[in-house]
Amino acid sequence: MVSSCNQPPKYRAITRANVEKHPLWGSLDPDLREAVDIVSLVLPFRTNEYVVDELIDWANIPEDPIFQLTFPQRGMLEEGQYAQLRALRERGDQDAIDRAVRRIRAELNPHPAGQMTHNQAVLGGRVLDGIQHKYRETCLFFPSQGQTCHAYCSFCFRWAQFVGIEDLKFASKEVDELCAYLRAHPHISDVLFTGGDPMVMKAALLERYINPLLQIESVRSIRIGTKSVAYWPQRFVTDNDAEDVLALFERVVLSGRQLALMGHYSHPVELSTEIAQDAVRHIRATGANIRMQSPVLRHINDTSSTWVDLWTRGVALGCVPYYMFVERDTGARRYFDLPLVRCWSVFRNAYQRVSGLARTVRGPSMSCFPGKCHILGVAEVGGQRAFCLEYLQAREPDLVRRPFFARYDSRASWFDQLEPLSESDAPFFPRAGSPEAFTPLTVCEN
Ligand SMILES: *Cc1c(COP(=O)(O)O)cnc(C)c1O
């Protein structure tokens, strides 16, 4: 990106359609170029010039974590899937490619954890599009204008929203509906704007969504889930409506509410540039807070020193470490996933080495059907090795903060692969579709 000193950089997406024009494309190994071309038929690919030019270290390809985070890699598809697409592409048979792409996408568990069926918001007998309500206090809102991102993460569990599968896209044009729902459910104190990335919206549009919420007394916190702080920090510094965005943040804070940006930071390099640090300073100067969260991923951030560095840099800038997630069972998860025992050891080793101010972080946490379940550790229970687990959030609030056990499994990488250690642990394993998934569970009173 060669921009003159006084011109603020303009956002330019790099996608499947124009990546070949980027000066660095030619320097990529032909196998890597082929992989980008083939894998991006199935999984969405979008990055931008800031990510490519400032965050990726081109002397360290393909290992560079941000290259792995934003460029499709061959290992993200099964060998057979990859070979088939390559053969079809050579034949130039577009219909057959389209059919194969649809089939492969359906094989990638596009909607994990009952998202389509079990988190619906219903008002007056009608399902509201664009709202998901899983936990009592918090509802998620997917503004229809915020359903893309400044760059896509190759691991993203919402990948199916970006590939144009009609009907599978959650969206809502109707902030009115959201307000009606919130008025009907005054126990909802938190609204979490998510997407995509709500921060792709212009300030004026964001205002149209946020202002009406400031009229609802029961809404005490507004959160915005965003990757823009890492992929396009210009949003808060040099974009031509950056000041309007910051003024809006200030108004939310002055209304007596908490405004939290849930910053998706996955690697310390995302906080290494001056503009990324300026973005944090500008946001915090409005009175908004920034909380940091990311999954732990093979090829990207699977060492504890990466997390020590990330949390330490964040805390120095006034950000609050919030969650370390386990990668969900969707999309290219086989490429990224780590055994749970390994996630726990990355977490524990990092946690042991940081200031108490960074120990606000919780994890490693799985957002699974029953709730957010974190791994406390591995223990011996009655002579058996077991995972000790606990819900931080749950559909059934009474499950929260009660330690329970699962049989130890060195290869398990997701909640669904775990088995209760004993009968008394069984209530902690409600499955989607089982009757107990919707009836309050009885667990011990202490
Ligand atoms: C994580 C999450 C929330 C927020 O949970 P907190 O514990 O309040 O951060 C809300 N809804 C869903 C579906 C979530 O996954």
The ligand as an SDF file (V2000), in Angstrom:
LIG
                    3D

 15 15  0  0  0  0  0  0  0  0999 V2000
  -21.1380  -15.4840   24.7590 C   0  0  0  0  0  0  0  0  0  0  0  0
  -22.5270  -15.2640   24.4040 C   0  0  0  0  0  0  0  0  0  0  0  0
  -23.2580  -14.2720   25.0240 C   0  0  0  0  0  0  0  0  0  0  0  0
  -22.6590  -13.3670   26.0770 C   0  0  0  0  0  0  0  0  0  0  0  0
  -22.3480  -14.0780   27.2360 O   0  0  0  0  0  0  0  0  0  0  0  0
  -21.6110  -13.3230   28.4350 P   0  0  0  0  0  0  0  0  0  0  0  0
  -21.2310  -14.3940   29.4020 O   0  0  0  0  0  0  0  0  0  0  0  0
  -22.5770  -12.3610   28.9900 O   0  0  0  0  0  0  0  0  0  0  0  0
  -20.4190  -12.6690   27.8360 O   0  0  0  0  0  0  0  0  0  0  0  0
  -24.5740  -14.1230   24.6710 C   0  0  0  0  0  0  0  0  0  0  0  0
  -25.1740  -14.9160   23.7640 N   0  0  0  0  0  0  0  0  0  0  0  0
  -24.5070  -15.9090   23.1710 C   0  0  0  0  0  0  0  0  0  0  0  0
  -25.2460  -16.8070   22.2120 C   0  0  0  0  0  0  0  0  0  0  0  0
  -23.1620  -16.1100   23.4500 C   0  0  0  0  0  0  0  0  0  0  0  0
  -22.5000  -17.0920   22.8480 O   0  0  0  0  0  0  0  0  0  0  0  0
  1  2  1  0
  2  3  1  0
  2 14  2  0
  3  4  1  0
  3 10  2  0
  4  5  1  0
  5  6  1  0
  6  7  2  0
  6  8  1  0
  6  9  1  0
 10 11  1  0
 11 12  2  0
 12 13  1  0
 12 14  1  0
 14 15  1  0
M  END
$$$$
